[in-house]
Amino acid sequence: MTLNATLGLPARIRPRSKATVGPGARSRNSRRLRGFGAALLYPLLSLIGALAAWSAVSYWVLAPERRFLLPPPSEVLSNSLMDWTHLQPMLEALAVTAQVALVGFLVAVVVGVGTGVLMSQAKWIERIIYPYAVVIQVIPILAIVPLIGVWFGYGMSSRTLVCVLIAAFPIITNTHFGIRSVDRSLHELFALSHASRWDRLVKLELRAALPTILTGIRTASGLVVVGAIIGDMFFAKGKPGIGTLLDVYRGRLQSDDLIAAIVLASLFGVAVFALMGLVSKAAVGSWHESSGKS
């Protein structure tokens, strides 16, 4: 007689054996693989469609004497991306832009998280800081570039400042929103334990707001690349960045190199954004509902 029969338990609540669990796990794994394949398939199809449309415009819409305005993908690949004499200066410039973006990103994270934390601690601090944060966000960065150049020069410091001004706002707002959105019952639990304001901030508010903070940081990681390229274009003192080359290629009508540099800059921005996505998933994916686990 089995244990279930001895205890009078119905058969439907008998413990499942490993053999019954295995197929379900394999089914979930297969669904994940199919989802991953679909996630790659659709961007690949859209890329093929975009390249086909690009080629059609180059060969069928533009006359041969005007084809330099939009050279076909094959010419961009052969004349620029696969020609080391053209590709090398682009990669060197992209490395300079990456350094500026990294420094600007780190400063933006420190400033953004710190400002968001300060705003969440007292209403009067929020009322003082938040309007200026909004003003910095809504003013077109190109409108204040001349002032940045006059005040801070035309070197790396000005490029870094542009990155910070563009990238800090989403970090500020997401940090502030995340801390303000912590469950009130958790605050009451910390109040019952007579926790200090510092303990409440570190052990409750920042941990609970981490997914929201990382969302702001991930958004800023894409914006900081844009800021670095804009800084390259307007502050050319020092080593040239990819934005500097974009401006040079535009002035010389080197469309092949211009498009190739745009492609490299875009791939860099996508890579940075994807990397921050992996960091966010690693930080909160094991316990937060945004991980999408079933």
Residue frames as qw, qx, qy, qz and C-alpha x, y, z in Angstrom:
[[0.000, 0.889, 0.458, 0.000, 0.00, 0.00, 0.00],
 [0.423, 0.479, -0.022, 0.769, 1.38, 3.42, -0.96],
 [0.224, -0.185, -0.438, 0.851, 1.85, 6.37, 1.39],
 [0.291, -0.089, -0.170, -0.937, -0.97, 8.33, -0.26],
 [0.622, -0.287, -0.628, -0.369, -3.34, 5.46, 0.18],
 [0.506, -0.252, -0.673, 0.476, -2.28, 5.03, 3.82],
 [0.080, -0.206, -0.287, 0.932, -2.89, 8.73, 4.56],
 [0.289, 0.651, 0.678, -0.180, -6.09, 8.76, 2.54],
 [0.029, 0.596, -0.188, -0.780, -4.81, 11.34, 0.09],
 [0.745, 0.589, 0.237, -0.206, -6.36, 11.48, -3.38],
 [0.799, 0.091, 0.340, 0.488, -4.15, 10.48, -6.25],
 [0.387, 0.825, 0.188, 0.366, -4.29, 13.94, -7.91],
 [0.175, -0.941, 0.239, -0.164, -2.10, 15.51, -5.19],
 [0.917, -0.200, 0.139, 0.316, 0.55, 12.84, -5.26],
 [0.225, -0.748, 0.350, 0.517, 4.03, 14.32, -5.72],
 [0.737, 0.655, -0.090, -0.144, 5.02, 14.58, -9.34],
 [0.847, -0.186, 0.285, 0.407, 7.99, 12.58, -10.43],
 [0.209, -0.565, 0.378, 0.703, 10.89, 14.03, -12.40],
 [0.294, 0.186, 0.793, 0.501, 9.53, 12.36, -15.49],
 [0.114, 0.789, 0.601, 0.063, 6.36, 14.47, -15.31],
 [0.160, -0.862, -0.019, 0.481, 8.28, 17.71, -14.69],
 [0.476, -0.243, 0.530, 0.658, 10.76, 17.22, -17.52],
 [0.322, 0.505, 0.638, 0.484, 8.41, 17.71, -20.49],
 [0.062, -0.942, -0.326, 0.056, 7.07, 20.95, -19.02],
 [0.385, -0.719, 0.241, 0.526, 10.56, 22.33, -18.57],
 [0.444, 0.010, 0.635, 0.633, 11.46, 21.29, -22.10],
 [0.204, 0.743, 0.581, 0.261, 8.31, 22.98, -23.37],
 [0.174, -0.943, -0.095, 0.267, 9.23, 26.23, -21.62],
 [0.449, -0.474, 0.454, 0.606, 12.74, 26.06, -23.04],
 [0.395, 0.319, 0.680, 0.528, 11.39, 25.51, -26.53],
 [0.066, 0.903, 0.421, 0.057, 9.06, 28.49, -26.13],
 [0.311, -0.823, 0.148, 0.452, 11.99, 30.64, -25.06],
 [0.462, -0.166, 0.606, 0.626, 13.97, 29.50, -28.08],
 [0.281, 0.613, 0.639, 0.371, 11.06, 30.27, -30.40],
 [0.101, -0.955, -0.233, 0.154, 10.67, 33.68, -28.80],
 [0.402, -0.625, 0.353, 0.569, 14.37, 34.39, -29.21],
 [0.433, 0.143, 0.681, 0.573, 14.20, 33.31, -32.85],
 [0.154, 0.812, 0.527, 0.196, 11.21, 35.57, -33.47],
 [0.255, -0.895, -0.024, 0.366, 13.00, 38.46, -31.78],
 [0.377, -0.418, 0.526, 0.638, 15.85, 38.05, -34.28],
 [0.412, 0.372, 0.736, 0.386, 13.70, 37.24, -37.29],
 [0.154, 0.891, 0.426, -0.027, 11.62, 40.41, -37.41],
 [0.159, -0.857, 0.214, 0.441, 14.56, 42.86, -37.15],
 [0.433, -0.209, 0.700, 0.527, 16.39, 40.82, -39.79],
 [0.359, 0.570, 0.690, 0.263, 13.43, 40.97, -42.16],
 [0.049, 0.961, 0.206, -0.178, 13.03, 44.71, -41.62],
 [0.327, -0.660, 0.425, 0.526, 16.75, 45.21, -42.27],
 [0.435, 0.111, 0.748, 0.489, 16.52, 43.28, -45.54],
 [0.235, 0.793, 0.552, 0.102, 13.51, 45.35, -46.54],
 [0.119, -0.927, 0.026, 0.354, 15.29, 48.62, -45.70],
 [0.387, -0.423, 0.592, 0.566, 18.38, 47.60, -47.70],
 [0.398, 0.392, 0.742, 0.371, 16.19, 46.63, -50.65],
 [0.121, 0.922, 0.365, -0.051, 14.37, 49.97, -50.54],
 [0.280, -0.787, 0.268, 0.479, 17.69, 51.81, -50.24],
 [0.425, -0.129, 0.701, 0.558, 19.08, 49.99, -53.30],
 [0.329, 0.637, 0.663, 0.217, 15.92, 50.65, -55.27],
 [0.006, 0.964, 0.134, -0.232, 16.12, 54.39, -54.60],
 [0.356, -0.628, 0.453, 0.523, 19.82, 54.48, -55.49],
 [0.345, -0.046, 0.775, 0.527, 19.51, 52.62, -58.77],
 [0.169, 0.535, 0.764, 0.317, 15.98, 53.39, -59.99],
 [0.060, -0.914, -0.372, 0.152, 15.10, 56.81, -58.58],
 [0.222, -0.820, 0.230, 0.474, 18.38, 58.72, -58.69],
 [0.691, 0.707, -0.150, 0.001, 20.05, 59.42, -62.00],
 [0.884, 0.036, -0.158, 0.439, 23.63, 58.11, -62.33],
 [0.346, 0.509, -0.178, 0.768, 25.09, 61.63, -62.04],
 [0.393, -0.600, 0.179, -0.673, 23.16, 62.19, -58.76],
 [0.877, -0.212, -0.430, -0.036, 23.76, 58.74, -57.27],
 [0.438, 0.253, -0.529, 0.681, 26.52, 60.15, -55.07],
 [0.390, -0.454, 0.159, -0.785, 23.78, 61.65, -52.91],
 [0.796, -0.248, 0.402, -0.377, 22.69, 58.16, -51.83],
 [0.308, 0.441, -0.822, -0.188, 25.18, 55.50, -52.91],
 [0.858, -0.153, -0.367, -0.325, 23.84, 51.94, -52.78],
 [0.761, -0.585, 0.258, -0.108, 24.68, 49.69, -49.81],
 [0.937, 0.124, 0.084, 0.314, 27.18, 47.66, -51.85],
 [0.446, 0.673, -0.136, 0.574, 29.27, 50.76, -52.58],
 [0.394, -0.787, 0.249, -0.404, 29.18, 51.92, -48.96],
 [0.922, -0.329, 0.203, 0.023, 30.34, 48.47, -47.89],
 [0.861, 0.249, 0.090, 0.434, 33.13, 48.14, -50.47],
 [0.355, 0.709, -0.059, 0.607, 34.34, 51.75, -50.54],
 [0.234, -0.714, 0.291, -0.592, 34.21, 52.52, -46.81],
 [0.787, -0.463, 0.260, -0.313, 33.43, 49.75, -44.37],
 [0.968, -0.007, 0.170, 0.182, 35.72, 47.20, -46.03],
 [0.554, 0.642, -0.159, 0.505, 38.46, 49.66, -46.96],
 [0.671, -0.446, -0.346, 0.481, 40.87, 49.94, -44.02],
 [0.332, 0.117, 0.003, 0.936, 42.17, 53.34, -45.10],
 [0.312, -0.472, -0.241, -0.789, 38.63, 54.69, -44.71],
 [0.724, -0.500, -0.453, -0.147, 37.55, 52.51, -41.79],
 [0.636, -0.096, -0.441, 0.626, 40.58, 53.11, -39.54],
 [0.053, 0.208, -0.186, 0.959, 39.99, 56.85, -38.92],
 [0.580, -0.420, -0.300, -0.630, 36.32, 56.13, -38.25],
 [0.800, -0.329, -0.487, 0.119, 37.15, 53.51, -35.62],
 [0.462, 0.011, -0.359, 0.811, 39.72, 55.80, -33.99],
 [0.196, -0.307, -0.011, -0.931, 37.20, 58.63, -33.89],
 [0.710, -0.406, -0.421, -0.393, 34.54, 56.29, -32.55],
 [0.688, -0.196, -0.532, 0.453, 36.91, 55.31, -29.72],
 [0.143, 0.125, -0.237, 0.953, 37.25, 59.00, -28.76],
 [0.491, -0.336, -0.223, -0.772, 33.47, 59.39, -28.81],
 [0.767, -0.309, -0.560, -0.043, 33.10, 56.27, -26.68],
 [0.482, -0.068, -0.490, 0.723, 35.46, 57.72, -24.05],
 [0.146, -0.184, 0.076, -0.969, 33.49, 60.96, -23.90],
 [0.655, -0.312, -0.406, -0.556, 30.22, 59.05, -23.71],
 [0.704, -0.221, -0.628, 0.248, 31.51, 56.83, -20.90],
 [0.272, -0.038, -0.410, 0.870, 32.69, 59.75, -18.76],
 [0.326, -0.184, -0.095, -0.922, 29.50, 61.70, -19.45],
 [0.694, -0.287, -0.572, -0.330, 27.38, 58.66, -18.64],
 [0.580, -0.213, -0.625, 0.477, 29.08, 58.07, -15.29],
 [0.061, -0.006, -0.256, 0.965, 28.71, 61.73, -14.33],
 [0.476, -0.221, -0.318, -0.789, 25.08, 61.74, -15.45],
 [0.675, -0.304, -0.671, -0.040, 24.33, 58.64, -13.33],
 [0.414, -0.195, -0.534, 0.711, 25.89, 60.20, -10.23],
 [0.108, -0.007, 0.058, -0.992, 24.19, 63.56, -10.76],
 [0.523, -0.214, -0.489, -0.664, 20.86, 62.05, -11.79],
 [0.637, -0.333, -0.690, 0.084, 20.54, 59.52, -8.99],
 [0.335, -0.175, -0.461, 0.802, 21.79, 62.00, -6.39],
 [0.209, -0.069, -0.063, -0.973, 19.38, 64.70, -7.54],
 [0.597, -0.277, -0.578, -0.483, 16.46, 62.28, -7.67],
 [0.563, -0.300, -0.680, 0.361, 17.22, 61.08, -4.14],
 [0.133, -0.101, -0.297, 0.940, 17.41, 64.65, -2.83],
 [0.374, -0.155, -0.282, -0.870, 14.09, 65.53, -4.47],
 [0.636, -0.299, -0.668, -0.245, 12.40, 62.51, -2.90],
 [0.448, -0.162, -0.661, 0.580, 13.47, 63.36, 0.64],
 [0.016, -0.516, -0.424, 0.744, 11.56, 66.61, 1.02],
 [0.376, 0.745, 0.543, 0.095, 8.82, 68.35, -0.92],
 [0.004, -0.952, 0.039, 0.302, 10.52, 71.74, -0.68],
 [0.372, -0.453, 0.635, 0.504, 13.69, 70.35, -2.27],
 [0.451, 0.367, 0.755, 0.304, 11.63, 68.92, -5.12],
 [0.209, 0.905, 0.362, -0.080, 9.93, 72.29, -5.67],
 [0.163, -0.842, 0.300, 0.418, 13.31, 74.01, -5.89],
 [0.349, -0.361, 0.743, 0.442, 15.15, 71.54, -8.13],
 [0.539, 0.361, 0.754, 0.101, 12.51, 70.06, -10.43],
 [0.396, 0.871, 0.184, -0.225, 11.64, 73.24, -12.42],
 [0.001, -0.792, 0.514, 0.329, 15.30, 73.75, -13.30],
 [0.456, -0.125, 0.858, 0.203, 15.66, 70.10, -14.32],
 [0.531, 0.621, 0.575, -0.046, 12.69, 70.54, -16.66],
 [0.217, 0.922, -0.110, -0.300, 14.15, 73.76, -18.09],
 [0.221, -0.566, 0.722, 0.332, 17.46, 72.03, -18.84],
 [0.505, 0.157, 0.840, 0.121, 15.56, 69.23, -20.57],
 [0.452, 0.737, 0.496, -0.079, 13.27, 71.36, -22.74],
 [0.087, 0.868, -0.261, -0.414, 15.85, 73.92, -23.89],
 [0.880, 0.462, -0.070, 0.088, 17.33, 72.71, -27.20],
 [0.760, -0.436, 0.159, 0.455, 20.91, 71.73, -26.52],
 [0.574, 0.380, 0.272, 0.672, 22.04, 73.40, -29.75],
 [0.049, -0.907, -0.187, -0.374, 20.76, 76.73, -28.38],
 [0.512, -0.840, 0.179, -0.004, 23.12, 76.66, -25.41],
 [0.897, 0.103, 0.071, 0.424, 26.12, 75.13, -27.17],
 [0.364, 0.706, -0.105, 0.598, 27.66, 78.59, -27.83],
 [0.431, -0.789, 0.211, -0.384, 27.44, 79.42, -24.11],
 [0.937, -0.298, 0.146, 0.110, 29.00, 76.09, -23.17],
 [0.762, 0.384, -0.003, 0.522, 31.88, 76.81, -25.53],
 [0.069, 0.796, -0.154, 0.581, 32.42, 80.32, -24.10],
 [0.604, -0.687, 0.226, -0.334, 32.29, 79.15, -20.50],
 [0.850, -0.336, 0.405, 0.030, 34.09, 75.81, -20.65],
 [0.122, -0.540, 0.686, 0.472, 36.15, 75.99, -23.82],
 [0.750, 0.397, -0.239, -0.472, 35.94, 73.80, -26.89],
 [0.196, 0.408, -0.891, 0.039, 37.59, 70.63, -25.65],
 [0.400, -0.128, -0.907, -0.019, 36.62, 67.41, -23.92],
 [0.003, 0.231, 0.663, -0.712, 35.04, 69.07, -20.88],
 [0.432, 0.246, -0.023, -0.868, 32.40, 70.74, -23.04],
 [0.533, 0.068, -0.737, -0.409, 31.66, 67.48, -24.87],
 [0.276, -0.153, -0.888, 0.333, 31.21, 65.74, -21.52],
 [0.179, 0.240, 0.418, -0.858, 28.92, 68.50, -20.26],
 [0.524, 0.140, -0.372, -0.754, 26.67, 68.12, -23.31],
 [0.485, -0.054, -0.869, -0.087, 26.35, 64.40, -22.54],
 [0.129, -0.214, -0.749, 0.613, 25.40, 65.12, -18.94],
 [0.308, 0.218, 0.128, -0.917, 22.81, 67.76, -19.86],
 [0.579, 0.093, -0.536, -0.608, 21.12, 65.42, -22.33],
 [0.579, -0.033, -0.814, -0.024, 21.24, 62.23, -20.24],
 [0.064, 0.072, -0.704, 0.703, 20.62, 63.37, -16.64],
 [0.491, -0.102, 0.062, -0.863, 16.90, 64.18, -16.83],
 [0.797, -0.102, -0.471, -0.363, 15.49, 60.64, -17.34],
 [0.548, 0.004, -0.719, 0.427, 17.66, 59.39, -14.48],
 [0.085, -0.108, 0.410, -0.902, 16.42, 62.19, -12.21],
 [0.623, -0.096, -0.091, -0.771, 12.75, 61.63, -12.98],
 [0.797, -0.044, -0.581, -0.161, 12.90, 57.83, -12.78],
 [0.400, 0.056, -0.700, 0.589, 14.83, 57.89, -9.50],
 [0.243, -0.088, 0.317, -0.912, 12.40, 60.36, -7.98],
 [0.726, -0.062, -0.264, -0.632, 9.36, 58.45, -9.22],
 [0.704, 0.024, -0.708, 0.054, 10.73, 55.08, -8.09],
 [0.232, 0.027, -0.678, 0.697, 11.44, 56.23, -4.55],
 [0.387, -0.036, 0.183, -0.903, 8.10, 58.02, -4.27],
 [0.741, 0.006, -0.403, -0.538, 6.29, 54.88, -5.45],
 [0.236, 0.156, -0.912, 0.297, 7.49, 52.58, -2.68],
 [0.504, -0.480, -0.676, -0.241, 4.62, 50.72, -1.02],
 [0.293, -0.663, 0.199, -0.660, 3.30, 52.63, 1.99],
 [0.902, -0.396, -0.073, -0.154, 2.93, 49.44, 4.02],
 [0.819, 0.136, -0.247, 0.499, 6.67, 48.89, 3.75],
 [0.109, 0.569, -0.234, 0.781, 7.26, 52.40, 5.07],
 [0.654, -0.567, 0.049, -0.498, 4.97, 51.61, 8.01],
 [0.957, -0.151, -0.195, 0.153, 6.93, 48.45, 8.70],
 [0.575, 0.302, -0.274, 0.709, 10.18, 50.42, 8.85],
 [0.222, -0.618, 0.133, -0.742, 8.49, 53.02, 11.06],
 [0.852, -0.459, -0.102, -0.229, 7.46, 50.29, 13.52],
 [0.890, -0.070, -0.163, 0.420, 11.10, 49.18, 13.74],
 [0.264, -0.921, 0.032, 0.286, 12.18, 52.82, 14.37],
 [0.753, 0.195, 0.257, 0.573, 14.49, 52.79, 11.34],
 [0.195, -0.603, 0.064, 0.771, 16.50, 55.93, 10.68],
 [0.524, 0.749, 0.007, -0.406, 16.03, 57.98, 7.53],
 [0.121, 0.623, -0.723, -0.275, 19.34, 56.62, 6.19],
 [0.320, -0.043, 0.946, -0.041, 18.31, 53.00, 6.81],
 [0.555, 0.563, 0.493, -0.362, 14.95, 53.64, 5.19],
 [0.401, 0.771, -0.278, -0.409, 16.65, 55.14, 2.13],
 [0.089, 0.528, -0.825, -0.182, 19.32, 52.47, 1.68],
 [0.209, -0.034, 0.970, -0.116, 17.48, 49.33, 2.76],
 [0.415, 0.528, 0.684, -0.285, 14.01, 50.13, 1.45],
 [0.386, 0.797, 0.111, -0.451, 13.62, 53.00, -0.99],
 [0.152, 0.656, -0.609, -0.418, 16.67, 52.53, -3.22],
 [0.236, -0.088, 0.962, 0.109, 16.20, 48.76, -3.38],
 [0.438, 0.538, 0.677, -0.247, 12.49, 49.00, -4.18],
 [0.363, 0.840, 0.008, -0.403, 13.13, 51.73, -6.76],
 [0.409, -0.424, 0.661, 0.465, 16.03, 49.90, -8.43],
 [0.505, 0.377, 0.710, 0.313, 14.06, 48.67, -11.48],
 [0.220, 0.929, 0.297, -0.018, 12.76, 52.18, -12.16],
 [0.243, -0.834, 0.326, 0.373, 16.18, 53.73, -11.63],
 [0.496, -0.183, 0.718, 0.453, 17.75, 51.25, -14.05],
 [0.451, 0.666, 0.571, 0.166, 15.08, 52.08, -16.62],
 [0.064, 0.986, 0.002, -0.156, 16.11, 55.72, -16.46],
 [0.387, -0.625, 0.558, 0.385, 19.79, 54.79, -16.66],
 [0.577, 0.179, 0.717, 0.347, 19.12, 52.59, -19.69],
 [0.341, 0.869, 0.353, 0.063, 17.30, 55.44, -21.42],
 [0.138, -0.933, 0.232, 0.238, 20.19, 57.77, -20.59],
 [0.613, -0.298, 0.607, 0.409, 22.70, 55.30, -22.05],
 [0.531, 0.521, 0.549, 0.382, 21.21, 55.87, -25.49],
 [0.083, 0.982, 0.165, 0.049, 20.95, 59.64, -25.06],
 [0.453, -0.754, 0.298, 0.370, 24.54, 59.99, -23.92],
 [0.616, 0.073, 0.562, 0.547, 25.77, 58.66, -27.27],
 [0.270, 0.815, 0.401, 0.320, 23.73, 61.33, -29.02],
 [0.258, -0.959, 0.023, 0.118, 25.21, 63.94, -26.71],
 [0.618, -0.435, 0.429, 0.495, 28.76, 62.76, -27.39],
 [0.526, 0.373, 0.539, 0.542, 28.23, 62.98, -31.16],
 [0.060, 0.943, 0.265, 0.193, 26.71, 66.48, -30.87],
 [0.450, -0.826, 0.185, 0.284, 29.66, 67.52, -28.72],
 [0.660, -0.081, 0.489, 0.565, 32.06, 66.18, -31.36],
 [0.397, 0.669, 0.459, 0.428, 30.40, 68.29, -34.01],
 [0.046, -0.955, -0.134, -0.261, 30.55, 71.59, -32.14],
 [0.425, -0.828, 0.364, 0.042, 33.66, 71.22, -29.98],
 [0.881, 0.434, -0.156, 0.101, 36.37, 70.10, -32.36],
 [0.020, 0.790, -0.558, 0.254, 39.35, 70.99, -30.17],
 [0.564, -0.365, 0.723, -0.161, 41.34, 67.90, -29.28],
 [0.200, -0.067, 0.931, 0.299, 41.10, 64.46, -30.83],
 [0.483, 0.042, -0.325, -0.812, 38.31, 64.22, -33.42],
 [0.493, 0.082, 0.788, -0.359, 35.31, 62.09, -32.56],
 [0.322, 0.318, 0.832, 0.321, 32.89, 60.37, -34.89],
 [0.169, 0.859, 0.427, -0.227, 30.71, 63.49, -34.91],
 [0.109, -0.738, 0.318, 0.586, 33.66, 65.54, -36.14],
 [0.251, -0.102, 0.817, 0.509, 34.15, 63.13, -39.03],
 [0.277, 0.626, 0.729, 0.006, 30.45, 63.30, -39.85],
 [0.093, 0.899, 0.110, -0.413, 30.74, 67.07, -40.19],
 [0.173, -0.549, 0.589, 0.568, 33.87, 66.73, -42.36],
 [0.301, 0.159, 0.878, 0.338, 32.32, 64.11, -44.64],
 [0.247, 0.776, 0.553, -0.175, 29.19, 66.22, -45.01],
 [0.030, 0.852, -0.130, -0.507, 31.21, 69.26, -46.06],
 [0.116, -0.443, 0.735, 0.499, 33.20, 67.25, -48.60],
 [0.777, 0.261, -0.102, -0.564, 30.13, 65.41, -49.95],
 [0.196, 0.308, -0.931, -0.015, 31.78, 62.06, -49.19],
 [0.747, -0.182, -0.053, -0.637, 28.49, 60.23, -49.05],
 [0.812, 0.054, -0.579, 0.035, 30.01, 56.75, -48.82],
 [0.395, 0.120, -0.629, 0.658, 32.07, 57.65, -45.76],
 [0.332, -0.254, 0.210, -0.884, 29.25, 59.73, -44.29],
 [0.832, -0.169, -0.236, -0.473, 26.79, 56.85, -44.40],
 [0.752, 0.069, -0.602, 0.259, 29.42, 54.41, -43.13],
 [0.151, 0.215, -0.534, 0.804, 30.19, 56.67, -40.16],
 [0.577, -0.233, 0.064, -0.780, 26.47, 56.98, -39.42],
 [0.872, -0.069, -0.448, -0.186, 26.15, 53.18, -39.48],
 [0.569, 0.120, -0.626, 0.520, 29.08, 52.78, -37.06],
 [0.128, -0.234, 0.385, -0.884, 27.70, 55.44, -34.71],
 [0.734, -0.188, -0.136, -0.639, 24.28, 53.79, -34.80],
 [0.828, -0.014, -0.557, 0.058, 25.71, 50.35, -34.08],
 [0.314, 0.188, -0.589, 0.721, 27.63, 51.82, -31.15],
 [0.400, -0.229, 0.213, -0.861, 24.47, 53.38, -29.73],
 [0.850, -0.115, -0.315, -0.407, 22.52, 50.14, -30.13],
 [0.696, 0.098, -0.635, 0.320, 25.33, 48.17, -28.47],
 [0.048, 0.221, -0.516, 0.826, 25.41, 50.53, -25.49],
 [0.616, -0.184, 0.049, -0.765, 21.64, 50.36, -25.09],
 [0.873, -0.025, -0.452, -0.184, 21.64, 46.56, -25.36],
 [0.496, 0.183, -0.662, 0.531, 24.47, 46.28, -22.84],
 [0.214, -0.204, 0.428, -0.854, 22.54, 48.36, -20.32],
 [0.787, -0.120, -0.203, -0.570, 19.54, 46.14, -20.94],
 [0.785, 0.041, -0.601, 0.145, 21.60, 43.09, -19.98],
 [0.209, 0.203, -0.584, 0.758, 22.89, 44.89, -16.88],
 [0.495, -0.205, 0.155, -0.830, 19.34, 45.79, -15.86],
 [0.865, -0.067, -0.366, -0.335, 18.13, 42.24, -16.39],
 [0.641, 0.116, -0.652, 0.388, 21.04, 40.85, -14.39],
 [0.015, 0.230, -0.484, 0.844, 20.36, 43.28, -11.54],
 [0.497, 0.006, 0.374, -0.783, 16.61, 42.81, -11.19],
 [0.615, 0.141, -0.577, -0.518, 15.66, 39.90, -13.46],
 [0.352, 0.019, -0.917, 0.187, 15.91, 37.30, -10.73],
 [0.076, -0.354, -0.755, 0.546, 13.27, 38.85, -8.47],
 [0.254, 0.378, 0.114, -0.883, 11.32, 41.59, -10.27],
 [0.632, 0.451, 0.594, -0.213, 8.21, 40.96, -12.32],
 [0.398, 0.793, -0.220, -0.405, 9.74, 42.82, -15.29],
 [0.261, -0.412, 0.834, 0.260, 11.93, 39.77, -15.93],
 [0.651, 0.258, -0.354, -0.620, 8.97, 38.21, -17.69],
 [0.044, 0.171, -0.981, 0.086, 9.35, 34.83, -16.04],
 [0.694, -0.174, -0.306, -0.629, 6.38, 32.53, -16.17]]
